[in-house]
Amino acid sequence: MALIQPVKSFTLASKIKLNDKHRMPLIHLGLYQTSGRECSEAVTAALEAGYALSP
Amino acid sequence: MSDNKVSRYRGFDSAEWYGNEKAAGSAIVHFIDNNKLGVDREHIWFTTKLKENSTYDETRLSIRSSIRKSGLGYLDLYLLHSPYGGAEKRAECWRAIEDAIEQREVRSGGVSNFGLKHMKELIASNPRHLPSVNQIEVHPFNTRPELVTYCKEYGITIEAYAPLARGLRLKNPTIVSLSKHYGCTPAQLMIRWSLQHGYVPLPKSVGKERIVSNSQVGTFEISETDMDAMDSLDEYLVTDWDPTDCD
């Protein structure tokens, strides 16, 4: 029978420690093939993501 | 409200090649200047990449140009976008990144699309700074076990681009059935797979709803058996280019 383990939670605030000791966010927004206004809007939406969810 | 409690993206993956350092950087600067929540430059992680491996001087100039275009003052992570150009150029451009790190233009330096031989070559050169990341295409349909294991040995973090395989396999029966089982979307399942492997996924989306939902991967955990089932979907699917085997 499998034991119930707590879910390892990953959030946008989670960080990973790099081999040079810098702490980097664990999830990034990829901006490949995104330019101009579409890019700025995506970045802004990502920066505001939390507010869209919970006021 | 503490910054840690707000689910906001902090990491942005740009490139000289994408032509969006200015658009991305300006949006970040605008947000920093106008938010009342204390979000500052140091809360953001901005990555960009050298388009072409050329010379030491050109690389230093490209770094300064990226800083200027983004308006962010410094770059958090700077990568050689590919191994193209041959061993000599790779070594020369890497040395430029090392100097940019030491002169604080760049916080952390890494590589992208480096295959096993390129990684071995760089490490054998006994560099002053090891690359902190190798950004490669990794997802359940292209798992690159050998390369990933080698990078891990040196503490080099794998950044997974195209973590959703550019949407090409979202209807794969295993993906569909597992996402139903875990009550998530196929995209969330693939992002969670990436995180559980210890990778840093870089999902691309321009739609607000998807940007938000791609980050909601904290409430379920893929079992070991199901991780294995996903790993076995490997078909070396390349969704764009694959420089990992070049000279």
Interface residues (C-beta under 8 A of the other chain):
Chain A: A2 Q5 V7 K8 S9 F10 T11 L12 A13 I16 L18 N19 D20 H22 M24 P25 L26 I27 H28 L29 G30 L31 Y32 Q33 T34 S35 G36 R37 E38 C39 S40 E41 A42 V43 T44 A45 A46 L47 E48 A49 G50 Y51 A52 L53
Chain B: D3 N4 K5 V6 S7 R8 Y9 R10 G11 F12 D13 S14 A15 Y18 G19 N20 A23 A24 S26 A27 I28 H30 F31 N35 V39 W45 T47 D76 L77 R107 S108 H129 L130 S132 V133 Y154 G155 I156 T157 E159 Y161 I191 R192 L195 Q196 G198 V200 P201 L202 P203 K204 S205 V206 K208 I211 V212 N214 S215 V217 G218 T219 F220 E221 S223
